Amino acid sequence: MAVTDSAADAESGSESSPDTDGGQHTRNPVMRFLRILGPGLVTGAADDDPSGVATYSQAGATFGNGLLWTVPLSLPLMMAVQEICDRMALATGDSLGKLIRRKFRRGVGISIGVLIVLLIAANCLNLAADLNAIGQGMQLLHAGPAWIWSIVAGVLILVTVMLGSFELIGKIFKWLCLVLLVYIGVLFATHVNWSSVATGLAGFQFQLSPAYLGLAVGVLGTTVSPYMFFWQSAQRVEELREEERGGDDAPALDDRPAREARRRLRNGRVDVFTGMIFSVLIMFAIIASSAATLGAHHKTVSSAAEAAKALEPIAGNFASVLFALGFIGSGMLAVPVLAAAGAAGLSALMNKNWGLDKSPRKAPLFYVLLGIGMIGGTILAVVSTDPIGLLILSAIVNGIAAGPFLIIIMLISRDRGIMGKYRNGKLAATLGWATTVLMCVAGAYGVWYTISGG
């Protein structure tokens, strides 16, 4: 949760006093930092879901450290886009779906609604693959058949989301992020060629081949995904509603004292930037460790479960178990995010109540859409014989949708009538539009590469 305090608190000089976020203002810098973390950290961690793990593992296994340049490239792009999404929510008190409704005429809004429906479908496929990976991970840990654990995970997540309070769910999300740190352990459990890592990061191992460029598009599409845009703004709005001055209408920055608004904006950026750094750090660890093990032994993998299994004879059982625990935990985090992101976007676009902080009775459409995604994804996870096919199909849809959604975000975030003095500055506009162009080109190439049989 972000931390703010009023001028009165500052004048009193008290060490611990209630703040507008319902937390406690403390002089302990570590505790202040941890309380700031929220939607940005969760979004960044959810980006490293089992499908991301599979993509990064495949990158390391196939091209060694040759795709590590995508790590430093992705970080500023992710920071820019997610900061814009977060600032839009903070400045207006509205989620991305509601802002789309405010910005565009009905005809354009309907077209965007179709895109969101496609996003929900892609998320459902991705969700199914993640549940499948959770089941496979439990099977690798000798806990029983994969299909049983896919069902257990799907039911457990759905019940928690339907019945749990937003405060409880938020805490669960934040603690699940820690599971991803096991990939750092995998990195140190392997023998990494750091000179090769350095040249890979600098882009000196770049290749101009269709297969290489196709996988590069997959890596970029995994790091800059449309569901992240919706989840960032939606969870931030839900967090704002939890404040004492919150409620059905989340307080906007202009509704706050100037000093508090500046602190809220600053804390939001700290949260987002921390989450994106965390995300690409895990991305780096997976690619580098996969390159040092699977790539060095020329073992091709196509799923997170295959990567974990293939690690065992090379890096030992410890690395294999850590890898499995990582994508089980990341799957448990990403599945509800995937299900809720599109549901929140479409519900808000249709001017209906939404949010994990509301009961199913108060937000029926949101929970119906969320339930359809969860149930459909669970069924697909059990009956599907080609989880990688699900990921490829979802990647195609996400690749098509990312560019248009980024254009929408950039048009809203530059609108003075909506954003006021919090509209994009030169740096945000430059990085935001650069990301938009890159993802439009990458998406177009990804579609061509897939259709052409690559």
C-alpha positions, -999 to +999 in steps of 0.1 A: +000+000+000+012+035-007+019+057+023+007+093+026+003+116+055-014+149+061+002+182+069-011+179+104+008+147+108+040+163+096+036+193+119+029+171+149+062+152+143+046+120+157+064+088+149+034+067+142+000+081+132-028+070+109-025+080+073-050+083+045-042+048+033-052+032+065-016+023+074+009+038+099+034+065+091+067+052+104+103+065+104+116+030+096+126+034+059+123-004+052+087-005+065+078+026+046+092+011+014+073-022+020+040-005+026+044+015-006+046-017-027+013-029-041-001-030-076+032-023-093+050-052-076+021-076-082+018-066-118+056-071-123+056-105-106+025-117-124+043-109-157+067-138-148+040-164-149+046-200-162+041-189-198+068-163-193+090-188-176+086-211-206+094-183-230+125-172-212+137-208-207+132-215-244+152-183-252+181-194-230+180-230-242+178-222-279+200-191-282+220-191-250+227-156-239+218-142-273+185-127-263+196-112-230+196-077-247+158-078-244+163-074-206+177-039-206+154-030-235+123-042-218+129-024-185+124+013-195+095+003-218+077-016-190+084+012-165+070+039-189+038+021-198+030+008-163+038+043-148+014+059-173-014+033-164-008+039-127-007+077-130-040+076-150-057+057-122-042+080-095-050+112-113-086+103-122-097+077-097-109+056-126-097+023-141-086+020-177-120+006-188-138+036-173-113+060-189-119+044-223-156+051-218-149+087-210-125+093-238-141+077-269-174+079-286-198+050-285-188+035-319-151+035-310-159+022-276-177-008-290-147-016-312-125-014-281-149-036-263-144-063-289-107-060-284-112-065-246-133-096-253-104-109-274-081-101-245-104-120-221-102-150-245-064-148-247-062-145-210-084-176-206-060-196-228-030-183-209-048-190-176-054-226-188-017-231-197-007-216-163-030-240-144-016-268-165+019-258-155+009-257-118-004-292-121+028-304-138+049-286-112+031-305-084+036-337-103+074-330-106+074-327-068+058-361-067+026-347-052+002-366-075-013-364-110-011-331-127-047-328-138-059-331-101-037-303-090-048-281-120-084-285-107-075-280-071-056-248-080-084-235-102-111-241-075-089-227-047-081-195-065-118-190-076-131-195-041-105-172-026-112-145-051-150-148-048-151-149-010-119-132+002-117-095+010-096-073-011-072-067+018-067-104+022-062-110-015-038-081-017-017-095+010-017-130-006-006-114-039+023-095-023+036-126-004+033-148-035+057-124-052+085-137-030+083-171-045+098-158-077+131-152-058+138-189-061+149-182-097+178-162-083+187-194-064+186-213-097+210-187-112+235-192-084+231-230-085+244-231-121+278-223-136+272-191-155+296-177-181+295-141-170+316-128-199+290-144-223+262-128-202+279-094-206+281-097-244+245-110-246+232-080-225+251-056-248+235-072-279+267-085-295+251-120-299+222-107-320+211-129-349+192-119-380+172-151-386+134-157-386+135-181-356+156-157-335+135-127-343+103-147-338+114-157-303+125-121-296+090-110-304+077-137-280+099-124-252+088-088-258+052-099-260+055-117-227+070-087-209+046-060-223+012-077-222-022-060-224-036-076-193-009-058-173-023-024-184-058-032-171-046-049-139-023-020-129-050+006-131-077-017-116-058-027-086-047+008-080-083+020-080-093-008-056-064+003-033-077+039-034-112+027-025-097+011+007-086+046+019-107+063+046-118+089+021-124+062-006-156+043-013-173+036-045-156+066-061-118+064-056-103+098-046-083+115-075-051+134-070-069+168-073-091+158-044-061+157-021-040+184-005-011+193-028+016+178-006-003+146-002-009+143-040+028+147-047+036+120-022+009+097-036+023+102-071+059+096-060+050+065-040+031+051-070+062+055-092+084+038-066+059+009-065+057+006-103+095+009-109+103-016-081+078-041-096+093-037-131+129-041-119+118-072-100+102-086-131+131-081-154+155-094-127+136-127-127+135-126-165+173-122-165+179-150-140+157-175-160+174-167-194+209-167-180+205-199-159+187-217-188+215-206-212+242-220-188+224-253-184+199-262-211+216-241-238+251-254-230+238-290-233+216-282-264+184-292-247+153-276-263+123-270-240+088-258-247+073-255-213+082-245-177+077-281-166+101-294-193+127-268-182+125-279-146+127-316-155+156-310-179+176-290-153+178-320-129+205-341-146+225-309-155+222-286-124+210-311-098+177-319-081+179-287-060+178-264-091+150-285-106+129-283-074+135-245-071+124-241-108+092-261-102+084-241-070+089-209-089+064-215-116+039-231-092+040-199-071+040-176-101+010-195-116-010-191-084-003-153-086-009-149-123-041-169-127-064-145-107-046-115-122-053-128-157-090-136-149-097-103-131-079-079-155-101-084-185-133-087-164-125-054-147-118-037-181-150-049-198-172-042-167-159-007-164-163+000-201-200-011-198-204+012-168-210-017-144-197-022-109-164-042-107-137-051-083-124-077-059-133-053-031-170-057-040-192-087-033-206-108-062-240-093-054-228-058-060-207-065-091-225-094-108-211-089-143-175-086-131-178-119-112-196-137-140-168-127-164-142-137-139-159-170-132-163-178-169-126-172-173-116-193-143-139-222-150-132-222-187-095-221-181-096-249-155-115-271-180-091-263-208-062-271-185-075-305-178-087-316-213-060-299-234-032-321-248-012-292-261-006-265-235+021-249-256-005-245-284-026-226-259+003-203-251+011-197-288-025-188-296-028-165-266+005-149-276-008-142-311-040-125-297-019-105-272+005-095-299-024-082-320-040-064-290-009-048-274-003-022-301-039-009-303-043-008-265-010+011-262-024+037-287-055+040-266-035+045-234-013+071-250-043+091-263-060+091-229-028+099-210-022+130-231-057+143-228-057+175-207-094+173-201-091+139-184-056+141-169-053+178-162-018+187-150-009+150-146-009+143-184+022+129-200+054+149-199+080+147-226+099+117-212+067+096-206+054+106-241+086+097-258+090+063-241+053+055-243+051+061-281+084+043-287+069+013-268+037+016-289+056+016-322+079-013-312+050-034-300+030-027-332+059-038-353+067-068-331+030-079-331+028-076-369+060-096-373+048-122-347+016-127-366+034-130-399+059-154-384+032-177-370+011-177-401+040-184-423+047-216-403+077-203-382 
